[in-house]
Amino acid sequence: MQGVVVTHAHLDHFGMAGRIREASGAWASLHPLDNAIMSQFENGFATRIPGLMARAGAPAEVTEQLVKGTQAAVRRIPRPDVLIEDGGRPDIPGWDLRALWTPGHSPGRLCFWEPVNRLLLSGDHVLPSTVVGTPEPDESHPDPLGDHLRALARLRGLDAAEVLPAHEHRFTGLEARLAEIDAVHQGRLAEVLAGLRAGASTVWELADHVTWHRPFRNLRGVALQNAVTDTFGCLAALVATGTARVDDGAPARWRLADS
């Protein structure tokens, strides 16, 4: 085996890299920005959840349940042998892969375009039925949803014959699927905006205005945590466009910029 090009650092994608390398001698790659977040998995997320949920305004009992169910820290996560940036062309004999930087779901997520066969290896960026979320905004990546939407737009016009995602199944019709995913995110932005206009001010309150796969009050575990971080992402995008502003704290309170 020559090498393994990995779209992003999440453990369901990069977690087997060490075993594959030991068994085959293959190199494994990541974008530098995702290499930089590997310590998050080694430190675990349980220590981050209380601060996240306090800022969201979540009830204490919900935070306690989330902490109990959080994946433990993972030790000795392998690091990539090769770092690939936007436009990089990994050495894969017989293929002319070109890296496309598509941040959002993770800061250094990559897609890979193969122009000869018109194939797009889309990772989690474009899935046939699931719409992936974005992490909580931070100082290094203040607008992950905005990054994600811009990265979706970057794939328009590729004329892909087929899309090979990291989950679910391969599919055709990239342009239509890009439009569907964009519409879901735009719909959530509109719902958060409507929640602000109705007087909701915390992430916890605003998440209840958003259409998820089931009502917000019925979400548990990872689905609940994802809804909270996605709502943070919507609000950060509204701040980035000058539509909203935040008074930070525990909880943070959001309001329309003109209020």
VENFENNOR-V908574 format. One record per residue. N is the residue number from 1. SS is DSSP state (H for helix, E for strand, C for the rest). OMEGA is omega as a letter, one per 30 degrees, with the letter a starting at -180 (* if undefined). Layout:
BEGIN
N:SS:OMEGA  N:SS:OMEGA
END
This chain:
BEGIN
1:C:a  2:C:a  3:E:l  4:E:l  5:E:a  6:C:a  7:C:l  8:C:a  9:C:a  10:C:a  11:H:l  12:H:l  13:H:a  14:H:a  15:C:a  16:C:a  17:H:a  18:H:a  19:H:l  20:H:l  21:H:l  22:H:a  23:H:a  24:H:a  25:C:a  26:C:l  27:E:l  28:E:a  29:E:l  30:E:l  31:C:a  32:H:a  33:H:l  34:H:l  35:H:a  36:C:a  37:C:a  38:H:a  39:H:l  40:H:a  41:H:l  42:H:l  43:H:a  44:C:a  45:C:a  46:H:a  47:H:a  48:H:a  49:H:a  50:H:l  51:H:l  52:H:a  53:H:l  54:H:l  55:H:l  56:H:a  57:C:a  58:C:l  59:C:a  60:H:a  61:H:l  62:H:l  63:H:a  64:H:l  65:H:l  66:H:a  67:H:l  68:H:a  69:C:a  70:C:l  71:C:l  72:C:l  73:C:a  74:C:a  75:C:l  76:C:l  77:C:a  78:C:l  79:C:a  80:C:l  81:C:a  82:E:l  83:E:a  84:C:l  85:C:a  86:C:a  87:C:l  88:C:a  89:C:a  90:C:a  91:C:l  92:C:a  93:C:l  94:C:a  95:C:l  96:C:a  97:E:l  98:E:a  99:E:l  100:E:a  101:E:a  102:C:a  103:C:l  104:C:l  105:C:l  106:C:a  107:C:a  108:C:a  109:C:l  110:E:l  111:E:l  112:E:a  113:E:l  114:E:a  115:C:a  116:C:l  117:C:l  118:C:l  119:E:l  120:E:l  121:E:a  122:E:a  123:E:l  124:C:a  125:C:l  126:C:l  127:C:a  128:C:a  129:C:a  130:C:l  131:C:a  132:C:a  133:C:a  134:C:l  135:C:l  136:C:l  137:C:l  138:C:a  139:C:a  140:C:a  141:C:a  142:C:a  143:C:a  144:H:l  145:H:l  146:H:l  147:H:a  148:H:a  149:H:l  150:H:l  151:H:l  152:H:a  153:H:a  154:H:a  155:C:a  156:C:l  157:C:l  158:C:a  159:C:a  160:C:l  161:C:a  162:E:l  163:E:l  164:E:a  165:E:l  166:C:l  167:C:l  168:C:a  169:C:l  170:C:a  171:E:l  172:C:l  173:C:a  174:H:a  175:H:a  176:H:a  177:H:l  178:H:l  179:H:l  180:H:a  181:H:l  182:H:a  183:H:l  184:H:a  185:H:l  186:H:l  187:H:l  188:H:l  189:H:l  190:H:l  191:H:l  192:H:l  193:H:l  194:H:l  195:H:l  196:H:l  197:H:l  198:C:l  199:C:l  200:C:a  201:C:l  202:C:l  203:H:a  204:H:l  205:H:a  206:H:l  207:H:l  208:C:l  209:C:a  210:C:l  211:C:l  212:C:a  213:C:l  214:C:a  215:C:a  216:H:a  217:H:a  218:H:a  219:C:l  220:C:l  221:H:a  222:H:a  223:H:l  224:H:l  225:H:l  226:H:l  227:H:l  228:H:a  229:H:l  230:H:l  231:H:l  232:H:a  233:H:l  234:H:a  235:H:l  236:H:l  237:H:l  238:H:l  239:H:a  240:H:l  241:C:l  242:C:a  243:C:a  244:E:l  245:E:a  246:E:l  247:E:a  248:C:a  249:C:l  250:C:g  251:C:l  252:C:l  253:E:a  254:E:l  255:E:l  256:E:a  257:C:a  258:C:a  259:C:*
END
